[in-house]
Amino acid sequence: MQLPPWPAEPPRCGTVHLRAFRDDDMPAVRELATDPYVPLIGSLPAHADDAQAAAWIARQQDRWATGAGFSFALAGPDDRMAGTAGLHLAELAEGRATAGYAVLPSQRGHGRAAAALTALTAFAWSIGGLHRVALLVEPWNTASVRTAERAGYLREGVLRSHTEIGGTRRDMLLYAATR
């Protein structure tokens, strides 16, 4: 599927902006790979070496070209990567998308995730035909629950035994923002 153009101006909220991944993001990607949870929910290997981190960056750079969606590096005022934010568009034809984000362990606790999700959602509304952005959060993840709510997402319910994470089926809270 042909996606809308890459944004001419990086999506922003406060001091956070979303930009394309670059090769110099490798140290940040390697830090993200040290988080015990992030490798369980995505394609970044735990404790990634340079080759694995470079391959992961390349996959993020290809997401738009392959029609999967938009994968952004979350960056602060210094333009250094502080995390990731993604808009997955497999259901764009039905007017739906799914959002995701992760913040480097050293960058947590400063509101960057909520700012990134707010910027990502505002960008989503620039895509014609998109009416709903969903977000799945494990019930124990109170930081992500707060992030979703701060970014204006509403809790819609619990999806029981929805997602396999680390070899175990897990319940997920469903949050969504609608146009």
N, C-alpha and C positions, 0 to 999 in steps of 0.2 A: 504494500500500500504506500502511495506517495504521501509523505507527511508535509505539513506546512513548512515554510522556510525556517531555518535556524534564526532565532531572534537577532535583529540588527543591534539592539541595545540589550545588555545583560539584564534579566529580571532582577529587581532590587526590592529590599525592604530594610529600612534603617541602614545599618552599616554593612549588611550582608548583600552580596550579589552572587548570581549564578552564572558561571562561565564554562567554556569548553575545557575538557581535561587537556593537560599538557605533559610532556615528558618530565618536566621538572617537578611534577606532583609526586614522583616516586617515593621520596621519604615520607610524605603524608600517607600515601597508600600503604606503605609498609607498616606505619603506625596503626592504621585502621585494621590491618590484618592481625594485630596483636590482641584485639578485642575478642573475648571468648564467644560472643554472640554473632557478630557480623559475618564470619565465615559460614555459620550455620544457615543463614537466610539468603545468601547470594553466591556469586561465583568467585569471590576473592578467597584464595586458599589461606588457611590459618598460618600465621608466621611466614607469609610469602617472602621468597627471596627476590632479588632484582629481576630475574627473568619472569617470574610469576607476576610480579607487580606490573612490569612493562606489558605483559600480555593482557592483564586485567584493564589497564589504561586503554590499550588498543581496542578491546571489546567495548568499552564505554564510548570511545570515539566513533565506533561503527554503528552504534544503536540507531542514530538518526538515519544514516545512509541505508540501513537495512529495513527501515520502516518500523522498528520495534518501539521507538519513542525517543524521548529526549533525556539524556544523562548528563547532568551538570556537576561540576565541582563547586561546592559551596565555599565561598571565599570572603574574607573580611576586608577591611580598608587597605591592608598591605598586599592584597591580591593573592596571598598564600592560601592553599587549600586547607580548609578547616573541616571538611566533610563532603558529603554527596547529597544530591537530590535528584530524583528521577520521576519522569512522567511516562508511564507505560501505556501505550496506545493500541494494544491488540484489539480493543473493542471500540475504536473510534467510529467505525461505521454505525454503531448502535448509540453513539453519543456518550460513551463511557470511557473513563480512564482510571488508572490506579496510580497513586503517588507512593513514594518511598523516600526515606532519608536516613542518613547515618552521620554522626558527628564524631570526630577523632576523640579518643579518650582525654587527651590534654586540652581539648577545646570545649568540653561540656560544662553546663551550668551557667552559661552566659546568654541564653535565649537565642542562640544561633539556629537551632533546629526550628523553632516556631517562626523566626524571621524567614528562613529558607522555605518552609512550607507555605507561608503567606505569599512570598514572591513566586513560588512555583504555581500556586493556585491562581494568582492574578494572571500569570502567563497563560495558564490553561484556558482562561476565559477569552484569550485572544484567538483561540483556535475555533474556527467556525464549526458549528454542529456539535460541539462538545457541551454537554449539559450536566454531567455528573463526574465528580472525582472521588473515588473511594480510597480508604486507607484502612489497612488491617493492623491491629495492635494486639499483642498478647495481653491477657488480663492482668498479669503481674507487673507489666511495664508501666508503672505510674508516671515516669518521666515522659514517655510517648503519649500517654493519655492527656497529660497537661499540654504537651506540644500541640496535639490535634485540637484541643479545645481552644487554646490561645490563638490558633490560626483560623478559628471559625468553623471547624468541623463539628458536626453533631453526631452523637452516638445513636446508632440505629438498632443495635442488638448484638447478640452473641451468635457466632457461627460455630457450632459444636463440632469438634474433631475435624476441623476444616483444613489445616495445613500440617504437612509433615515437616518437622524441624528437628534435626539431629536424630532422625530415626524414630521419632515419636509423634503421633497425631496430636495436635494441640488445638484447643479452642482459640478463637480469635474474636476480638471486639471489632465490629464494623462501624467505622466512622465515615461520613460523607459530607461533601460540600456540593451544593447544587446551584446552578446558574439562576 
